[in-house]
Amino acid sequence: MSVTIPFQRLPGFDPEIPLPDYATAGAAGADIRANLPQEQRATGLTLAPMARILVPTGLACAIPVGFEMQIRARSGLALRHGITLPNAPATIDSDYRGPVGVILQNLGEGPFLIEHGARIAQIIIAPVVQARFTVIADLDETTRGTGGFGSTGTA
């Protein structure tokens, strides 16, 4: 299945930074890159341990109705540096037309440098089903019932 996502390059950002792209033919997520303002391109952004930052991508997009864009952490950054997304997966709705930014958090022990053009996250385009919500007097019975956290065992 394929869907086209139109992107707009925002003024003031580097037009040479590639659009999101898939690293391999079987990749589910497309890498999205940091696109820093001119004054930060040479030095990058330093993310201190336990700090959060909104990293610009220099892009806006028009996601088709019936889809969402999820932003997820890159596993290599998470494993090697402790870089994650505090709101993962982040969702960009089909009616949003503003700048796409990525909230990164450093759970590592040392500062992390976000360089201009670096792959900072991955995006996944997913279908969306909207539900109707109603109130009823009683729910149907199941074997599990009201058993919650840990009720199905530890393994």
DSSP file (Angstrom, degrees, kcal/mol; ACC not computed):
  #  RESIDUE AA STRUCTURE BP1 BP2  ACC     N-H-->O    O-->H-N    N-H-->O    O-->H-N    TCO  KAPPA ALPHA  PHI   PSI    X-CA   Y-CA   Z-CA
    1    1 A M              0   0    0      0, 0.0     2,-0.4     0, 0.0     0, 0.0   0.000 360.0 360.0 360.0 140.4    0.0    0.0    0.0
    2    2 A S        -     0   0    0      2,-0.0     2,-0.3     0, 0.0     0, 0.0  -0.988 360.0-178.1-137.2 144.3    1.3    3.4   -0.8
    3    3 A V        -     0   0    0     -2,-0.4     2,-0.5     2,-0.0   122,-0.0  -0.990  26.2-124.3-138.8 145.5    0.1    7.0   -0.1
    4    4 A T        -     0   0    0     -2,-0.3    -2,-0.0     2,-0.0     0, 0.0  -0.792  18.5-164.6 -94.4 129.8    1.6   10.3   -1.2
    5    5 A I        -     0   0    0     -2,-0.5     2,-0.4    58,-0.1    58,-0.1  -0.937  12.3-147.7-113.4 108.4    2.5   12.8    1.5
    6    6 A P        -     0   0    0      0, 0.0    56,-1.9     0, 0.0     2,-0.3  -0.620  16.0-163.0 -78.1 131.1    3.1   16.3    0.1
    7    7 A F  E     -A   61   0A   0     -2,-0.4     2,-0.4    54,-0.2    54,-0.2  -0.838   9.3-151.6-111.4 149.9    5.8   18.3    2.0
    8    8 A Q  E     -A   60   0A   0     52,-3.1    52,-1.9    -2,-0.3     2,-0.5  -0.983  16.5-133.6-117.3 131.4    6.4   22.0    2.0
    9    9 A R  E     -A   59   0A   0     -2,-0.4    50,-0.2    50,-0.2    49,-0.1  -0.743  28.0-131.2 -82.4 128.2    9.9   23.3    2.7
   10   10 A L    >   -     0   0    0     48,-2.8     3,-1.4    -2,-0.5    -1,-0.0  -0.539  24.2 -99.6 -84.6 145.4    9.6   26.2    5.2
   11   11 A P  T 3  S+     0   0    0      0, 0.0    -1,-0.1     0, 0.0     3,-0.1  -0.290 105.2  29.5 -61.8 144.7   11.4   29.5    4.6
   12   12 A G  T 3  S+     0   0    0      1,-0.3    26,-0.6    25,-0.0     2,-0.2   0.360  98.5 103.8  89.9  -5.3   14.6   30.1    6.4
   13   13 A F  S <  S-     0   0    0     -3,-1.4    -1,-0.3    45,-0.1    23,-0.1  -0.699  84.7 -87.6-108.7 163.2   15.6   26.4    6.5
   14   14 A D    >   -     0   0    0     22,-0.3     3,-1.2    -2,-0.2    -4,-0.1  -0.551  28.9-161.3 -73.8 114.4   18.1   24.5    4.4
   15   15 A P  T 3  S+     0   0    0      0, 0.0    -1,-0.2     0, 0.0    -6,-0.0   0.590  85.3  69.4 -72.8  -8.5   16.5   23.3    1.2
   16   16 A E  T 3  S+     0   0    0      2,-0.1    -2,-0.1     0, 0.0    -3,-0.0   0.589  70.7 104.2 -85.4 -10.8   19.3   20.7    0.7
   17   17 A I  S <  S-     0   0    0     -3,-1.2    18,-0.0     1,-0.1   100,-0.0  -0.583  80.7-114.2 -71.5 127.7   18.2   18.6    3.7
   18   18 A P        -     0   0    0      0, 0.0    15,-0.3     0, 0.0     3,-0.1  -0.184  23.5-109.9 -63.3 152.4   16.6   15.5    2.2
   19   19 A L        -     0   0    0      1,-0.2    12,-0.1    13,-0.1    40,-0.0  -0.297  60.6 -66.2 -65.1 164.0   12.9   14.7    2.6
   20   20 A P        -     0   0    0      0, 0.0     2,-0.3     0, 0.0    12,-0.2  -0.264  67.5-177.1 -52.5 141.7   12.1   11.8    4.9
   21   21 A D  B     -D   31   0B   0     10,-1.5    10,-2.7    -3,-0.1     2,-0.5  -0.986  30.0-111.7-146.5 156.0   13.4    8.6    3.3
   22   22 A Y        -     0   0    0     -2,-0.3     8,-0.2     8,-0.3     3,-0.0  -0.745  17.2-152.5 -89.1 128.1   13.4    4.8    3.9
   23   23 A A  S    S+     0   0    0      6,-0.5     2,-0.3    -2,-0.5    -1,-0.1   0.813  79.8  17.7 -70.9 -31.3   16.9    3.4    4.6
   24   24 A T  S >  S-     0   0    0      1,-0.1     3,-1.3    -3,-0.0    -1,-0.1  -0.909  82.6-107.8-137.2 165.1   16.0    0.0    3.2
   25   25 A A  T 3  S+     0   0    0     -2,-0.3    -1,-0.1     1,-0.3    -2,-0.0   0.805 119.3  44.5 -63.2 -30.3   13.3   -1.5    1.0
   26   26 A G  T 3  S+     0   0    0     -3,-0.0    -1,-0.3    -4,-0.0     2,-0.1   0.344  83.1 128.0 -97.7   7.3   11.6   -3.2    3.9
   27   27 A A    <   -     0   0    0     -3,-1.3    -5,-0.1     1,-0.1     3,-0.0  -0.400  42.6-163.9 -68.0 136.2   11.7   -0.3    6.3
   28   28 A A  S    S+     0   0    0     -2,-0.1     2,-0.4     1,-0.1    97,-0.3   0.794  75.5  55.4 -83.9 -33.1    8.4    0.6    8.0
   29   29 A G  S    S-     0   0    0     95,-0.1    -6,-0.5    93,-0.0     2,-0.5  -0.816  73.2-143.0-107.8 143.0    9.7    4.0    9.1
   30   30 A A  E     - E   0 123B   0     93,-2.6    93,-2.9    -2,-0.4    -8,-0.3  -0.870  28.2-116.2-100.2 132.9   11.2    6.8    7.0
   31   31 A D  E     -DE  21 122B   0    -10,-2.7   -10,-1.5    -2,-0.5     2,-0.4  -0.465  27.3-160.9 -70.6 136.6   14.1    8.8    8.6
   32   32 A I  E     - E   0 121B   0     89,-2.4    88,-2.2   -12,-0.2    89,-1.4  -0.927  12.4-141.2-118.2 146.6   13.4   12.5    9.2
   33   33 A R  E     - E   0 119B   0     -2,-0.4     2,-0.3   -15,-0.3    86,-0.2  -0.717  15.6-106.2-116.4 154.4   16.3   14.9    9.8
   34   34 A A        -     0   0    0     84,-2.6    83,-2.2    81,-0.3     2,-0.5  -0.587  29.0-170.6 -70.9 133.7   17.2   17.9   11.9
   35   35 A N        -     0   0    0     21,-2.7    23,-0.2    -2,-0.3    81,-0.1  -0.866  14.8-163.1-129.1  96.5   17.1   21.1    9.8
   36   36 A L        -     0   0    0     -2,-0.5   -22,-0.3     1,-0.1     5,-0.1  -0.443  24.1 -99.2 -86.2 150.7   18.5   23.8   12.0
   37   37 A P    >>  -     0   0    0      0, 0.0     3,-2.3     0, 0.0     4,-0.8  -0.264  45.1 -99.7 -60.2 156.3   18.2   27.6   11.5
   38   38 A Q  G >4 S+     0   0    0    -26,-0.6     3,-0.9     1,-0.3     4,-0.5   0.841 121.2  55.8 -47.8 -44.8   21.3   29.2    9.9
   39   39 A E  G 34 S+     0   0    0      1,-0.2    -1,-0.3     2,-0.1     4,-0.2   0.619 113.1  41.4 -70.7 -11.5   22.8   30.5   13.2
   40   40 A Q  G <> S+     0   0    0     -3,-2.3     4,-2.7     2,-0.1    -1,-0.2   0.444  88.1  91.1-111.5  -2.8   22.8   26.9   14.6
   41   41 A R  T << S+     0   0    0     -3,-0.9    75,-0.5    -4,-0.8    -2,-0.1   0.879  89.0  44.6 -65.3 -39.7   24.0   24.9   11.6
   42   42 A A  T  4 S+     0   0    0     -4,-0.5    -1,-0.2     1,-0.2    -2,-0.1   0.868 125.5  30.7 -74.1 -35.8   27.7   25.1   12.4
   43   43 A T  T  4 S-     0   0    0     -4,-0.2    -2,-0.2     1,-0.2    -1,-0.2   0.710  93.7-154.1 -96.9 -22.6   27.5   24.3   16.1
   44   44 A G     <  -     0   0    0     -4,-2.7     2,-0.4    69,-0.1    71,-0.2  -0.233  33.3 -65.7  73.4-171.6   24.4   22.1   16.2
   45   45 A L  E     -H  114   0C   0     69,-2.4    69,-3.7    -4,-0.1     2,-0.6  -0.966  41.0-145.4-117.3 131.4   22.2   21.8   19.3
   46   46 A T  E     -H  113   0C   0     -2,-0.4     2,-0.7    67,-0.2    67,-0.2  -0.864   8.9-158.9 -99.7 125.7   23.5   20.2   22.5
   47   47 A L  E     -H  112   0C   0     65,-3.3    65,-2.3    -2,-0.6     3,-0.1  -0.907  12.9-145.5-106.9 111.3   21.0   18.3   24.5
   48   48 A A    >   -     0   0    0     -2,-0.7     3,-2.1    63,-0.2    58,-0.4  -0.290  38.1 -75.9 -71.5 157.5   22.0   17.9   28.2
   49   49 A P  T 3  S+     0   0    0      0, 0.0    58,-0.2     0, 0.0    -1,-0.2  -0.309 119.1   7.1 -54.9 135.5   21.2   14.7   30.1
   50   50 A M  T 3  S+     0   0    0     56,-4.0     2,-0.1     1,-0.3    57,-0.1   0.394 104.1 124.3  70.0   1.3   17.4   14.6   31.1
   51   51 A A    <   -     0   0    0     -3,-2.1    55,-2.1    55,-0.2     2,-0.3  -0.483  48.9-147.3 -86.8 160.8   16.7   17.7   29.0
   52   52 A R  E     + B   0 105A   0     53,-0.2     2,-0.3    -2,-0.1    53,-0.2  -0.915  15.5 179.9-123.8 152.6   14.1   18.0   26.2
   53   53 A I  E     - B   0 104A   0     51,-2.1    51,-2.7    -2,-0.3     2,-0.7  -0.992  29.4-126.9-151.4 147.0   14.2   20.0   23.0
   54   54 A L  E     - B   0 103A   0     -2,-0.3    49,-0.2    49,-0.2    -2,-0.0  -0.875  29.7-158.4 -94.7 113.8   12.0   20.6   20.0
   55   55 A V  E     - B   0 102A   0     47,-3.0    47,-2.5    -2,-0.7     2,-0.1  -0.822  11.4-133.3 -97.5 124.3   14.1   20.0   17.0
   56   56 A P  E     - B   0 101A   0      0, 0.0   -21,-2.7     0, 0.0    45,-0.2  -0.429  16.7-169.3 -75.6 150.5   12.9   21.6   13.7
   57   57 A T  E     -     0   0A   0     43,-1.3   -24,-0.2   -23,-0.2    44,-0.1   0.487  37.0-126.3-110.2 -10.5   12.8   19.7   10.5
   58   58 A G  E    S+     0   0A   0     42,-0.3   -48,-2.8     1,-0.3     2,-0.3   0.665  74.3 108.7  73.5  15.4   12.1   22.7    8.2
   59   59 A L  E     -AB   9 100A   0     41,-0.5    41,-3.2   -50,-0.2     2,-0.3  -0.899  45.8-174.1-127.3 151.9    9.1   20.9    6.8
   60   60 A A  E     -AB   8  99A   0    -52,-1.9   -52,-3.1    -2,-0.3     2,-0.3  -0.914  20.5-169.4-128.7 160.5    5.3   21.1    6.9
   61   61 A C  E     -A    7   0A   0     37,-0.5     2,-0.5    -2,-0.3   -54,-0.2  -0.948  27.0-130.3-148.5 167.9    3.0   18.5    5.3
   62   62 A A        -     0   0    0    -56,-1.9    32,-0.1    -2,-0.3    35,-0.1  -0.901  25.4-162.0-123.1  98.0   -0.5   17.6    4.3
   63   63 A I        -     0   0    0     -2,-0.5     4,-0.1    33,-0.4   -58,-0.1  -0.662  28.3-110.3 -81.2 131.0   -1.4   14.2    5.6
   64   64 A P    >   -     0   0    0      0, 0.0     3,-1.5     0, 0.0    30,-0.1  -0.256  38.5 -93.1 -61.7 147.6   -4.4   12.7    3.7
   65   65 A V  T 3  S+     0   0    0      1,-0.3     3,-0.1    29,-0.1    28,-0.0  -0.348 115.2  37.9 -56.7 137.6   -7.7   12.4    5.7
   66   66 A G  T 3  S+     0   0    0      1,-0.4    62,-2.3    -3,-0.1     2,-0.3   0.437 108.0  80.6  94.8   1.3   -7.9    8.9    7.1
   67   67 A F  E <   -F  127   0B   0     -3,-1.5    27,-0.4    60,-0.3    -1,-0.4  -0.886  55.7-161.7-132.8 164.5   -4.2    8.8    8.0
   68   68 A E  E     -F  126   0B   0     58,-2.2    58,-2.3    -2,-0.3     2,-0.5  -0.938  19.9-127.7-136.0 161.0   -1.8   10.0   10.7
   69   69 A M  E     -FG 125  92B   0     23,-2.2    23,-2.7    -2,-0.3     2,-0.4  -0.970  23.6-159.9-109.0 122.3    1.9   10.5   10.8
   70   70 A Q  E     -FG 124  91B   0     54,-3.3    54,-2.4    -2,-0.5     2,-0.5  -0.843   4.0-151.7 -99.0 138.6    3.6    8.9   13.8
   71   71 A I  E     +FG 123  90B   0     19,-2.1    19,-2.2    -2,-0.4     2,-0.3  -0.956  22.1 177.7-110.9 126.3    7.0   10.1   14.9
   72   72 A R  E     -F  122   0B   0     50,-3.0    50,-2.5    -2,-0.5     2,-0.0  -0.861  31.1 -96.0-128.2 158.7    9.1    7.4   16.7
   73   73 A A        -     0   0    0     -2,-0.3     2,-0.5    48,-0.2    48,-0.2  -0.310  35.8-115.5 -68.3 154.2   12.5    7.2   18.1
   74   74 A R     >  -     0   0    0     46,-0.4     4,-2.0     9,-0.2     3,-0.2  -0.834  21.2-139.6 -88.7 128.7   15.4    5.7   16.2
   75   75 A S  H  > S+     0   0    0     -2,-0.5     4,-2.7     1,-0.2     5,-0.2   0.850  98.6  54.9 -62.2 -37.0   16.6    2.6   17.9
   76   76 A G  H  > S+     0   0    0      1,-0.2     4,-2.6     2,-0.2     5,-0.4   0.907 109.3  47.0 -64.4 -41.6   20.3    3.3   17.4
   77   77 A L  H  >>S+     0   0    0     -3,-0.2     4,-1.8     2,-0.2     6,-1.8   0.885 113.6  49.5 -65.8 -38.0   20.1    6.7   19.1
   78   78 A A  H  X5S+     0   0    0     -4,-2.0     4,-1.1     4,-0.3    -2,-0.2   0.936 116.7  40.3 -66.5 -46.2   18.1    5.2   21.9
   79   79 A L  H  <5S+     0   0    0     -4,-2.7    -2,-0.2    -5,-0.2    -3,-0.2   0.940 124.5  34.3 -69.0 -48.8   20.5    2.3   22.5
   80   80 A R  H  <5S+     0   0    0     -4,-2.6    -3,-0.2    -5,-0.2    -2,-0.2   0.816 137.6  13.4 -80.5 -31.0   23.8    4.1   22.0
   81   81 A H  H  <5S-     0   0    0     -4,-1.8    27,-0.5    -5,-0.4    -3,-0.2   0.498  93.1-115.3-127.5  -7.5   22.9    7.6   23.5
   82   82 A G     << +     0   0    0     -4,-1.1    25,-3.3    -5,-0.7     2,-0.5   0.735  58.9 155.6  75.5  21.9   19.7    7.3   25.4
   83   83 A I  E     +C  106   0A   0     -6,-1.8    -1,-0.3    23,-0.2     2,-0.2  -0.735  12.8 150.2 -88.6 124.3   17.9    9.7   22.9
   84   84 A T  E     -C  105   0A   0     21,-2.6    21,-2.7    -2,-0.5     3,-0.0  -0.800  48.8-104.0-140.7 178.6   14.2    9.1   22.9
   85   85 A L    >   -     0   0    0     -2,-0.2     3,-1.5    19,-0.2    19,-0.2  -0.964  20.0-153.3-111.0 119.6   10.8   10.8   22.3
   86   86 A P  T 3  S+     0   0    0      0, 0.0    -1,-0.1     0, 0.0    18,-0.1   0.733  97.5  42.6 -66.9 -19.9    9.0   11.6   25.5
   87   87 A N  T 3  S-     0   0    0     16,-0.3   -16,-0.1    -3,-0.0     4,-0.1  -0.062  97.4-165.7-112.8  31.7    5.6   11.5   23.7
   88   88 A A  S <  S+     0   0    0     -3,-1.5   -16,-0.1     1,-0.2     3,-0.1  -0.442  70.3  30.5 -75.6 140.1    6.3    8.5   21.6
   89   89 A P  S    S-     0   0    0      0, 0.0    -1,-0.2     0, 0.0   -17,-0.2   0.534  88.1-163.5 -77.8 137.1    4.8    7.7   19.3
   90   90 A A  E     -G   71   0B   0    -19,-2.2   -19,-2.1    13,-0.1     2,-0.4  -0.520  10.4-142.3 -75.8 149.7    3.9   11.3   18.6
   91   91 A T  E     -G   70   0B   0    -21,-0.2     2,-0.5    -2,-0.2   -21,-0.2  -0.957  13.2-164.5-119.4 133.3    0.9   11.9   16.3
   92   92 A I  E     -G   69   0B   0    -23,-2.7   -23,-2.2    -2,-0.4     2,-0.1  -0.980  25.7-138.0-111.8 121.8    0.5   14.5   13.6
   93   93 A D    >   -     0   0    0     -2,-0.5     3,-1.4   -25,-0.2   -30,-0.3  -0.310  17.8-113.1 -80.4 160.3   -3.1   14.7   12.5
   94   94 A S  T 3  S+     0   0    0    -27,-0.4   -31,-0.1     1,-0.3   -29,-0.1   0.692 114.3  53.7 -67.6 -19.1   -4.4   15.0    9.0
   95   95 A D  T 3  S+     0   0    0    -33,-0.1     2,-0.4   -31,-0.1    -1,-0.3   0.384  84.3 103.0 -98.6   6.1   -5.7   18.5    9.6
   96   96 A Y    <   +     0   0    0     -3,-1.4   -33,-0.4     1,-0.1   -35,-0.2  -0.738  36.4 169.7 -89.1 133.7   -2.4   20.0   10.9
   97   97 A R        +     0   0    0     -2,-0.4    -1,-0.1   -35,-0.1     3,-0.1   0.223  41.7 104.6-126.0  12.3   -0.5   22.2    8.5
   98   98 A G  S    S-     0   0    0      1,-0.2   -37,-0.5   -38,-0.1    -2,-0.0  -0.125  81.8 -54.8 -86.8-174.1    2.2   23.7   10.7
   99   99 A P  E     -B   60   0A   0      0, 0.0     2,-0.7     0, 0.0   -39,-0.3  -0.316  49.9-127.1 -62.7 141.4    5.9   23.0   11.1
  100  100 A V  E     +B   59   0A   0    -41,-3.2   -43,-1.3    -3,-0.1   -41,-0.5  -0.832  36.9 173.6 -90.0 118.2    6.9   19.4   11.9
  101  101 A G  E     -B   56   0A   0     -2,-0.7     2,-0.5   -45,-0.2   -47,-0.0  -0.880  24.1-139.2-122.2 158.0    9.1   19.3   14.9
  102  102 A V  E     -B   55   0A   0    -47,-2.5   -47,-3.0    -2,-0.3     2,-0.7  -0.973   9.9-143.6-121.3 121.3   10.5   16.4   16.9
  103  103 A I  E     -B   54   0A   0     -2,-0.5     2,-0.4   -49,-0.2   -16,-0.3  -0.753  25.2-172.5 -83.9 115.3   10.6   16.5   20.7
  104  104 A L  E     -B   53   0A   0    -51,-2.7   -51,-2.1    -2,-0.7     2,-0.4  -0.846   8.6-165.9-108.3 146.3   13.8   14.7   21.7
  105  105 A Q  E     -BC  52  84A   0    -21,-2.7   -21,-2.6    -2,-0.4     2,-0.8  -0.993  15.8-138.2-130.6 140.3   14.9   13.8   25.3
  106  106 A N  E     + C   0  83A   0    -55,-2.1   -56,-4.0   -58,-0.4   -23,-0.2  -0.855  26.8 166.9-101.0 105.1   18.3   12.7   26.4
  107  107 A L        +     0   0    0    -25,-3.3   -25,-0.2    -2,-0.8   -24,-0.2   0.326  50.4 105.0 -93.8   5.0   18.1    9.9   28.9
  108  108 A G  S    S-     0   0    0    -27,-0.5   -58,-0.2   -26,-0.2   -26,-0.1  -0.144  81.9-114.1 -79.4 178.2   21.8    9.3   28.6
  109  109 A E  S    S+     0   0    0    -60,-0.1    -1,-0.1     2,-0.1   -27,-0.1   0.659  92.7  41.6 -89.3 -18.4   24.6   10.2   31.0
  110  110 A G  S    S-     0   0    0    -29,-0.2    -2,-0.2   -62,-0.1   -63,-0.0  -0.790  96.1 -79.6-125.9 168.8   26.3   12.8   28.9
  111  111 A P        -     0   0    0      0, 0.0     2,-0.4     0, 0.0   -63,-0.2  -0.304  41.4-145.8 -63.9 152.1   25.4   15.6   26.5
  112  112 A F  E     -H   47   0C   0    -65,-2.3   -65,-3.3    -4,-0.1     2,-0.6  -0.986   4.8-139.6-125.0 130.6   24.3   14.7   23.0
  113  113 A L  E     -H   46   0C   0     -2,-0.4     2,-0.8   -67,-0.2   -67,-0.2  -0.792   7.5-156.8 -93.2 123.3   25.0   16.8   20.0
  114  114 A I  E     -H   45   0C   0    -69,-3.7   -69,-2.4    -2,-0.6     2,-0.2  -0.884  19.6-156.1 -97.8 109.4   22.3   17.1   17.4
  115  115 A E    >   -     0   0    0     -2,-0.8     3,-2.1   -71,-0.2   -81,-0.3  -0.551  26.7 -92.3 -89.9 151.6   24.0   18.0   14.1
  116  116 A H  T 3  S+     0   0    0    -75,-0.5   -81,-0.2     1,-0.3    -1,-0.1  -0.415 114.4  14.9 -58.3 126.6   22.4   19.8   11.2
  117  117 A G  T 3  S+     0   0    0    -83,-2.2    -1,-0.3     1,-0.3   -82,-0.1   0.371  91.4 145.7  88.5  -4.0   21.0   17.2    8.8
  118  118 A A    <   -     0   0    0     -3,-2.1   -84,-2.6   -85,-0.1     2,-0.7  -0.362  59.2-111.8 -68.4 144.4   21.2   14.3   11.3
  119  119 A R  E     +E   33   0B   0    -86,-0.2   -86,-0.3     1,-0.2    -1,-0.1  -0.687  45.7 168.1 -74.1 115.5   18.6   11.6   11.2
  120  120 A I  E     -     0   0B   0    -88,-2.2   -46,-0.4    -2,-0.7     2,-0.3   0.640  54.8  -9.7-109.8 -19.1   16.8   12.3   14.5
  121  121 A A  E     -E   32   0B   0    -89,-1.4   -89,-2.4   -48,-0.2     2,-0.4  -0.932  62.8-114.1-162.6 178.8   13.6   10.2   14.3
  122  122 A Q  E     -EF  31  72B   0    -50,-2.5   -50,-3.0    -2,-0.3     2,-0.4  -0.972  20.2-144.7-129.4 149.7   11.5    8.1   12.0
  123  123 A I  E     -EF  30  71B   0    -93,-2.9   -93,-2.6    -2,-0.4     2,-0.4  -0.882   9.1-167.2-113.8 145.1    8.0    8.7   10.7
  124  124 A I  E     - F   0  70B   0    -54,-2.4   -54,-3.3    -2,-0.4     2,-0.6  -0.999  13.8-144.6-129.4 132.2    5.3    6.1   10.0
  125  125 A I  E     + F   0  69B   0     -2,-0.4   -56,-0.2   -97,-0.3    -2,-0.0  -0.867  29.7 176.3 -96.7 124.1    2.2    6.8    8.0
  126  126 A A  E     - F   0  68B   0    -58,-2.3   -58,-2.2    -2,-0.6     2,-0.1  -0.956  31.7-108.8-132.8 146.3   -0.7    4.8    9.5
  127  127 A P  E     - F   0  67B   0      0, 0.0     2,-0.4     0, 0.0   -60,-0.3  -0.392  32.6-143.8 -68.6 152.0   -4.5    4.6    8.8
  128  128 A V        -     0   0    0    -62,-2.3     2,-0.5    -2,-0.1     0, 0.0  -0.965  10.5-163.6-121.9 133.7   -6.8    6.0   11.4
  129  129 A V        -     0   0    0     -2,-0.4     2,-0.4     0, 0.0   -62,-0.0  -0.978  13.0-150.1-113.1 122.7  -10.2    4.7   12.5
  130  130 A Q        -     0   0    0     -2,-0.5     2,-0.2     1,-0.0    -2,-0.0  -0.793  15.4-148.5 -93.7 136.1  -12.4    7.1   14.4
  131  131 A A        -     0   0    0     -2,-0.4     2,-0.4     0, 0.0    -1,-0.0  -0.547   9.9-128.9 -98.3 161.8  -14.7    5.6   16.9
  132  132 A R        -     0   0    0     -2,-0.2     2,-0.5     2,-0.0     0, 0.0  -0.928  26.3-145.3-103.4 137.7  -18.2    6.6   18.1
  133  133 A F        +     0   0    0     -2,-0.4     2,-0.3     2,-0.0     0, 0.0  -0.902  24.3 166.9-111.5 132.1  -18.4    6.7   21.9
  134  134 A T        -     0   0    0     -2,-0.5     2,-0.4     2,-0.0    -2,-0.0  -0.878  30.4-123.5-135.2 166.9  -21.5    5.7   23.8
  135  135 A V        +     0   0    0     -2,-0.3     2,-0.3     0, 0.0    -2,-0.0  -0.953  28.1 179.0-113.8 133.5  -22.5    4.9   27.4
  136  136 A I        -     0   0    0     -2,-0.4     3,-0.1     1,-0.1    -2,-0.0  -0.887  33.9-124.2-127.9 162.9  -24.2    1.6   28.4
  137  137 A A  S    S+     0   0    0     -2,-0.3     2,-0.3     1,-0.2    -1,-0.1   0.902  90.4  15.6 -74.0 -42.4  -25.3    0.3   31.7
  138  138 A D        -     0   0    0      0, 0.0     2,-0.2     0, 0.0    -1,-0.2  -0.984  68.0-135.3-138.0 144.3  -23.3   -3.0   31.7
  139  139 A L        -     0   0    0     -2,-0.3     2,-0.0     1,-0.1    -2,-0.0  -0.637  37.2 -97.4 -91.7 155.6  -20.4   -4.4   29.8
  140  140 A D        -     0   0    0     -2,-0.2     2,-0.2     1,-0.1    -1,-0.1  -0.339  44.0-105.8 -68.5 155.4  -20.3   -7.9   28.5
  141  141 A E        -     0   0    0      3,-0.0     2,-0.3    -2,-0.0    -1,-0.1  -0.568  37.6-178.3 -84.4 145.2  -18.5  -10.6   30.6
  142  142 A T        -     0   0    0     -2,-0.2     4,-0.1     1,-0.1     0, 0.0  -0.897  41.1-108.3-133.5 166.1  -15.1  -12.0   29.6
  143  143 A T  S    S+     0   0    0     -2,-0.3    -1,-0.1     1,-0.2    -2,-0.0   0.902 121.1  46.1 -60.8 -41.5  -12.9  -14.7   31.2
  144  144 A R  S >  S+     0   0    0      1,-0.2     3,-1.6     2,-0.1    -1,-0.2   0.870  85.1 171.0 -70.5 -38.0  -10.4  -12.0   32.3
  145  145 A G  T 3   -     0   0    0      1,-0.2    -1,-0.2     2,-0.0    -2,-0.1  -0.414  66.6 -17.1  65.3-130.7  -13.1   -9.7   33.7
  146  146 A T  T 3  S+     0   0    0     -2,-0.2    -1,-0.2    -4,-0.1     2,-0.2   0.316  92.8 134.9 -94.0   8.0  -11.8   -6.7   35.6
  147  147 A G    <   +     0   0    0     -3,-1.6     3,-0.1     1,-0.1     5,-0.0  -0.408  30.5 167.6 -61.6 123.6   -8.2   -8.2   36.1
  148  148 A G    >   +     0   0    0      1,-0.3     3,-3.0    -2,-0.2     4,-0.3   0.184  39.2  22.1-111.7-132.9   -5.8   -5.4   35.3
  149  149 A F  T 3  S-     0   0    0      1,-0.3    -1,-0.3     2,-0.1     0, 0.0  -0.091 133.3  -7.3 -47.3 114.0   -2.1   -4.7   35.8
  150  150 A G  T >  S+     0   0    0     -3,-0.1     3,-1.4     3,-0.1    -1,-0.3   0.496  93.7 126.9  79.8   4.1   -0.2   -8.0   36.1
  151  151 A S  T <   +     0   0    0     -3,-3.0    -2,-0.1     1,-0.3     3,-0.1   0.687  68.7  55.0 -72.0 -16.6   -3.4  -10.1   36.3
  152  152 A T  T 3  S-     0   0    0      1,-0.4    -1,-0.3    -4,-0.3     2,-0.1   0.335 119.9 -91.6 -98.1   8.6   -2.4  -12.4   33.5
  153  153 A G    <   -     0   0    0     -3,-1.4    -1,-0.4     1,-0.1    -3,-0.1  -0.439  32.5 -86.2 110.9 175.5    0.9  -13.4   35.1
  154  154 A T              0   0    0     -2,-0.1    -1,-0.1     1,-0.1    -3,-0.0   0.617 360.0 360.0 -99.6 -15.6    4.5  -12.3   35.1
  155  155 A A              0   0    0     -3,-0.1    -1,-0.1     0, 0.0    -2,-0.1   0.422 360.0 360.0-109.8 360.0    5.9  -14.2   32.2
